[in-house]
Amino acid sequence: MFSREGNMSHDRLAIFGGTPVVSRPAPAWPLFDDKDRVALNEVLESRVWGGYHEAVGELEKRFAAFHGAEHGIALANGTVSLEIALTVSGIGPGDEVIVPPITFVASATSVARVGATPVFVDVDTSTINLNPALVEQSITERTRAIVAVHFAGHPVDLDDVVSLCDRHNVVLIEDCAHAHGAEWQEQRIGTFGSFGSFSFQASKNMTAGEGGMLITNDANLAERARSISNQGRRTGGAWYEHQTLGTNARITGFQAVLLLNQLERLPQELKTRMDRAAYLRGKLSKISGLVPTPATLDERVTIHGYHLFSMKYDSSAWSGLPREKFVAALQSEGVPITTGYPHPIYRNELFQHHPTVVQPCPEAEAYCKSSVWLPHNTLLADESWLDDVVTAITKVRGAVEELSAVRD
Ligand SMILES: *Cc1c(COP(=O)(O)O)cnc(C)c1O
């Protein structure tokens, strides 16, 4: 017999000493196998440890080709890649660049680093990507570029964004740090504007610990980006001849071989994450107050990159249970869920010291108060693991009064 509190340990919430529902950890990330060990050892023994290892060029070629772009420039990380894309697009002091507030801070600090002014514009309530109508209203005679982030791996509305960039003669830079391999209407992201910028930082869906990449179809922009990343050298030029003001943003062969192997695994991983996310969406549709963003996938999103499985938690559908308590209870049940970005990035102190324009962003503010995320590796689990996650959510739902009664 079950009492209201539950005699069986499975019935009692893990946060109150019961047995966690999810007994197996989510699939480990990053993945690696013997192929990586062999490849790393080959770089080691080649003694070409710097950025001139042939695997770097091979990665650039294959990563660009995979995304349908002609040129790839491998870089130290996804922050300098944005800075370099902005620099070679001629953006600097006096220019305004429209950025979303729901993203990692680098999407906007890169703009400030080149001396331009980030203009924060609110997101769409369902995709949490830049709202094209609000972007259009925010364009001034100083607007030179848009850094469009494919948040969580969901492509921004590229029909509207590309069209407004064309109409207003504004440069489009796609921040694809969440969206390796994603597609909008069967075209890979990163190829809709001047540049697609990628990150291979440790948390990302392709990673070498650190790393980045720019892709572009413009040979001239590609050459200038490469030159900046390589101390202002010209391709084919002499080692000690420096034509432009550059820096060193090269990656190593060690990173490149890991990324080459991951690029081979990426199509299967994209498919698995899409399948699992659809499965999870189906299950969540029966639970009120926990809604994926978006609740149903736009059919123009032919591949969602799923860096995150993003949801909105509505405490009013959970008897007023605060989000933090909901998340803590689920974490105790073994679910690796988090609350997401704590605030829209314009709230960071650094922007008090740099010129910014902040448009009203009620959707971004609301999202940060309601968001809950599952990381991408959870979408590589099998369906029975996701069933356990859903069971854990249902279990927490069953104990919502009891949880609410606990004082902080
Ligand atoms: C991670 C990330 C970056 C920065 O990439 P790093 O490689 O960490 O420098 C930029 N934009 C977004 C949206 C990111 O998530």
The ligand as a MOL file (V3000), in Angstrom:
LIG
                    3D

  0  0  0     0  0            999 V3000
M  V30 BEGIN CTAB
M  V30 COUNTS 15 15 0 0 0
M  V30 BEGIN ATOM
M  V30 1 C 30.4780 29.1770 -26.9810 0
M  V30 2 C 29.9080 30.3130 -27.7040 0
M  V30 3 C 30.6960 31.3230 -28.2880 0
M  V30 4 C 32.1540 31.4530 -28.0330 0
M  V30 5 O 32.9120 30.3700 -28.3810 0
M  V30 6 P 34.2920 30.0640 -27.6270 0
M  V30 7 O 34.8950 29.0170 -28.4850 0
M  V30 8 O 33.9520 29.5860 -26.2400 0
M  V30 9 O 35.0950 31.3060 -27.6080 0
M  V30 10 C 30.0770 32.2800 -29.0740 0
M  V30 11 N 28.7460 32.2790 -29.2370 0
M  V30 12 C 27.9470 31.3710 -28.6700 0
M  V30 13 C 26.4700 31.4210 -28.9180 0
M  V30 14 C 28.4900 30.3570 -27.8620 0
M  V30 15 O 27.6810 29.4690 -27.2730 0
M  V30 END ATOM
M  V30 BEGIN BOND
M  V30 1 1 1 2
M  V30 2 1 2 3
M  V30 3 2 2 14
M  V30 4 1 3 4
M  V30 5 2 3 10
M  V30 6 1 4 5
M  V30 7 1 5 6
M  V30 8 2 6 7
M  V30 9 1 6 8
M  V30 10 1 6 9
M  V30 11 1 10 11
M  V30 12 2 11 12
M  V30 13 1 12 13
M  V30 14 1 12 14
M  V30 15 1 14 15
M  V30 END BOND
M  V30 END CTAB
M  END
